[in-house]
Amino acid sequence: MTEKIFIQNSRKENLVGILNNRYKYSPVLVFVHGFTGNKDENGLFVQAEEYFSSRNFNTFRYDMAGIGESDGDYRETTLEKQAQDLQLIINTLRNMYVKNNLTILGFSLGATASTLIDSKSVDQYVFWSPAFFTAKDMFPRYSTNEIIDEIHSKGYYEKDGIHIGMPIINDFREYNPELILKIINKPVLLIHGTEDPRIDYRSTIDAQKLFSNAKFIKIDGANHSYKNNDMHRTKLFEETYNWLINEIYNI
């Protein structure tokens, strides 16, 4: 059964998500979208939901505060606020699924925010096209004179219809993967396409070395969202499913 869920955060903002609740004791997948993305993530998360729910997974995908159907002002978003909201979502789902295995599946900058939650509250992580080295891979793109001038004059920079403020751009500069990734001791799967024009897949290879227990899989020819070839998303889902089944059931 698919239903819309409303979860109120500490700032009195309603976070809106879609729960695909088909199997009472099945593993739970929580999808975390990327920078200015949403719970559909250009169809990536919708397709993933269909794939995993058909294979006995419960899934939850949601809009971050200030995005899509959720309340809030994205100009004020930070990685810490995103992580606090995600922790609330995890805690809520843990109360609903007390004994179920639970996986965070973070895409792009959603992977980065996911590393700031309490790792004890999840069983494993899956990161697709993660943006961990934000100071190198993102800050230069969003700190140009043109963008900074627009923020100073209008109070925001507009990207894909979303208003962006300085707090998240400052986070791109300050996030330190060398400190944060090392403290995650849960199993981690990293997947990245070799033709990603936004985040170099070699950054994810570097990130693998910082985790205590991480597997890296590259998808040759795939772009950031795995949408330039139907086979790329098929491989993305299959590799993720096979790894999860092995981790969850020790197959």
N, C-alpha and C positions, 0 to 999 in steps of 0.2 A: 504494500500500500504506500502510495506517495502522498505526503502531506506537507503543507507549509508550516514552518515552525518560527515562532517569535521568541527571541531571548533578549532580555533587557540587560544592558551592561551597567557598569558603575556610574556612567555619565548620563543615565536615564535614556539611552538611545536604544531603540529596538533593532536588533540584528535579525535579518530575515533569511531563512534558509529552507532548503528542500530536503526532507528526510524520505529516503526510499527504504521503508521498513517492511521487509518481506519475511525475514527469518529471525525468530526470537533469539536464538543462541549463536547466530552466525557472526563472523568477524565484521567489524565496523571500519569503514574507510571515511576519513574526513578530508575533503578537498579544500585547499587553501589557495585562492587565486593570486595572481601577480599584480604588479604595479598598474593601477588604473584599469585592471581587469574586473571581472565580476563572476558570479557563480556559474555562468555558462562558459566563460573563458573561450569565446569564439567557437563554441561547439565542442571544444576538447573535453570539457568536464561533462557535458551532456552525453557524448559518446562513451566516455569512460563509465559513467553511471550505468548506462545500458549494458555495457560489457560486463562489469563486475556484479551488478545485481542479477544478471542472468546466470552467474556462477556462484550464487549463494552468499553474496556479500550484502550487508546493509551499507548504505552510503548517505553522506550528508555533505551538501555543498551550500555555501552561503555568501552573501554580499558583505564585505567589510563595511564598517561605519563610514557613511558619506558616499557610498557606492550603491547603484541600483535601487533596490527596494528598502535598503536599510537607512535608518536615520543617521544624522550627523553631518559634519562639514569636513570633506576630505582635505581642505586646506590645512586643517589642524592635525592630520594623521601623522603618527610616528611609528617606528618599528615597535617601540615599547607598548603603545596603545593597541596596535594590532595583535601583539603577543598576549596582552591582558585579555582582550576579547576572545582570542582563540583558547586561552586557558579556561575561560568561563564556558565556552562551548564544549570543551573536552570534559569539564567537570559535570556539565548538564547531561552529556551523553553517557558518562560513567554511571550516573544515577539511574539512567534508563536501562543501560546494558551492564549490569553489575559484574557479570562473569565473562563477558565477551572480550576477545582480543580486539585491540583498537590501534589503528595505524593512521598517522598523519601523512597525507600526500600533498606536498607543497610544490607549487609551480612557480618558477622564476623568483620574484621577490617574496612570494608567499613562502618559499622554502626558507628564506632568510629570517622572516618573522617567526617561523616555526621553531627555529633553533633557540629562541629566547624563552620558551615555555619550560615548565618543570618536566624534564625527560622521564621522571618516575611515573608520570600520569599516562604515558603511552607505552606500547609494546615494541613498536618499530617505526622507522621513518622511511618514506619514499620521496625522493626529490627529483622532479623533472625540470631540466634546463635551469638549475639553480643559479641564483645571482649572489654568491657568497662574498666575492671580492668587489664589493660595491664601490670602494674608493677608486679602484682601477677601471672597472667595467661600466659603472653607471654615473658616478659623480661628474666626470668630465663632460658627459653629454648633457647634463642638466644644470650645469653651473656656468654656461656660456654668458657672455655679456648681454646678449639679446634676451635670454630667459630671465636673468637677474634683473635687468631693467624693466621687463614686463611685470615681474612680481612687485617691484618697488612702486611702479606707477599704478597698477591695477589691484594689487593685493594678492594676485595669483598668476600662475602660468596655466594656460589651457592646453590640455592634451587629450585628444579623442573625446572632447566635450566635458572632461573632468577638470575641475579647478585644483591646482597643486600649489601648496605654500612652501615656504622655506624649511619648516621643521623636518620634513621627510628628506629633502635634498641635503640638509646638514647631516642627517643620519647616514646617507650614502658615504659621506666622508669619514664618519666616526665609527661605523660598525667594524669590529676587529675580529675576523674569522679565526685568526691564530689563537686568540684567547677563548672564544666561545665554542668552536667546534670540538675542541679537545676535551671538553667536560661532558660531552654526550657519549654515554656508554651503552646505548641501545643499538641493535642492528640497523644499518643504513644502506639503502639502495640508491645509487646515483645514476641517472640516465641523461645523456646529452647528445644532441645531433652535431655532426661534424661541420655542417654548413649553417650554423646559427650566426646570423649577422649581428645579434644584439649582445650575447654573452659568449665569449670564446669557450668552446668545450674544454680547452686545455686548462682553464681556470678550475673546472670541476675535477680534472685529474689532480691538480694541486691540492684541492680541498680533500680528496680522498685520503691523502697522507696525514691529514690533521685528525680525522676520526679514528677512534680505537677499533671500530668494526664496521668497515664500509666496503661495498662492492661497487665497481664502476662498470657501466655498459655504455658503449657508444653506438649510435645509430648512424651509419654512413649515409651522408647526403641529406640528412634531415635538418630542417630549419628550427627556429625557436619553438614554434607551436606544432611541429610535426604535421603540417598541413599541405606541404608541397607535393606529397605523394601518399596515396591511400595506404600503401604498404607500411609507411613509417609509423602511423598511428597503430596499425595492427601489431607491428613488432613491439612498439612501446607498451601496449596493453598486455601482450603475451609475456614479455620479459618480466613485467611487474607482477603479473599473476603467478607465474612459475616461481619467482623468488618468494612471494608472500606465502604461497602454499607450503613451500619448503620450510620457511621460518615458523609458520603457525603450527603446522602439523608434523614437522620433522620428517617430511617425505624425502 
